Amino acid sequence: MKTLSPLFLASACFALLASPLNAQESRPETPGADRNLSLKLEIERALAKGAEWLKKNQDTETGAWSDQTHPALTALPVMALVGDPNRDPSAPLPAEIEKAYNYIVGTQKADGGLYGKGLATYNTALSVTALTLSGKQEHLPVIAKARRLLVNQQQDFDKRGENDNLFDGGIGYGGSYAHSDLSNTHLALEALYYSKKALADTEFDETDEFDLDWEGAIEFVSRCQNTEETVKKLGDWAGLREEDRGGFVYFPGDTKSEEIELDGGRTALRSYGSMSYAGLLSFIYAEMSDDDPRVIAVRDWLSRNYTLKENPGMEAQGLFYYFHTMAKTLATSRTGKIELANGRKADWREELAVKLFDHQQADGSWINEDSSRWMEDDPALVTAYAMLALEHVYRML
């Protein structure tokens, strides 16, 4: 099988660390070389154990992990295995990865989506991102076709009318899930951003003729941010607490998240960690300036709410999704130490790595022992989240 050039592999395989947003930003502070080397060696050992667990628990017949109706649950372990620094990137892909890729490609539908039963956006977005890391030319037409599905998932209820629906511009799960949300939107933006790079200068590149309405997408993402402007759009019932300012919720007016009653009968929506990182990551994929007020506001909220004890605002729910999204965002934006309100400069890289070491099971896997919400009782999914987070840390050292 033909593979793409080493240059493409190098840029695609962890383009996740090369953000246009902060090209002008200074390189992160680093501790002493010995300390970095020691941490990298520990990460390599943890990743080797995690990779071994994944390989042992892959379905040997299909190449999938977990629920085979959801290729996203295979795409995440594939990304973790492809990005493992213990793997020689110049060597052919291991059989486990090849088999997993064959399974993902085999899920493609006539509409271009890579999914089984439902959740078309979630499954397609993660599958496309995984495929962009393969470096294989035979995956390019699969990626191009899947991009069409993701672009077509963008919602425009009011046809860009004067009184646009709050969910316009965003992307949801698809199917019976009737509205956009920030999680699916940021995963789709990620897949579209990297697949555009993978398809550039090939016969499958059609982004000049057919691409996402990026401006509309960022309008939707901005409506998920807790600001005065967003609150005004929600209606008279909505208010804003100072401690939520700049952070994000799952979708505009998300009354399923924690609500706080304010004086005067208004209700505030509590910002939370994983979605705030997803919001910042969406801004990064849209190549927004680092001095944009929305970027400054979410960075400020994330600094004020920095913690590894929980997913801020959600406690243990989605904890490993939070760790993964946090590491991906901070590494992609080349963020060094984070200055906290008390003046301490938190080295998120070392602190997150140590936290993940502490959570690793004896068999090499990870699992959320305190919450099963969002499938975090699935060790293959959680192991992939943890490995990907460690890989982002590793490449920042």
Sequence and secondary structure as in RCSB ss.txt:
>XXXX:A:sequence
MKTLSPLFLASACFALLASPLNAQESRPETPGADRNLSLKLEIERALAKGAEWLKKNQDTETGAWSDQTHPALTA
LPVMALVGDPNRDPSAPLPAEIEKAYNYIVGTQKADGGLYGKGLATYNTALSVTALTLSGKQEHLPVIAKARRLL
VNQQQDFDKRGENDNLFDGGIGYGGSYAHSDLSNTHLALEALYYSKKALADTEFDETDEFDLDWEGAIEFVSRCQ
NTEETVKKLGDWAGLREEDRGGFVYFPGDTKSEEIELDGGRTALRSYGSMSYAGLLSFIYAEMSDDDPRVIAVRD
WLSRNYTLKENPGMEAQGLFYYFHTMAKTLATSRTGKIELANGRKADWREELAVKLFDHQQADGSWINEDSSRWM
EDDPALVTAYAMLALEHVYRML
>XXXX:A:secstr
  B  HHHHHHHHTGGG  STTTTS       HHHHHHHHHHHHHHHHHHHHHHHHTS TTT   S TT THHHH
HHHHHHHT TTS TTS   HHHHHHHHHHHTTB TTS B SSS HHHHHHHHHHHHHTT BGGGHHHHHHHHHHH
HHTB  TTTT TT  TTTT B  BTTB S  HHHHHHHHHHHHHHHHHHTTSTT  TTTS   HHHHHHHHHHTB
 SHHHHHHH TTEE  GGGTT B SSTT TTS EEE TTS EEE   HHHHHHHHHHHHHTT  TTSHHHHHHHH
HHHHT  SSSBTTTBTTTHHHHHHHHHHHHHHTT   EE TTS EE HHHHHHHHHHHH  TTS    SS  GGG
TT HHHHHHHHHHHHHHHHHH 
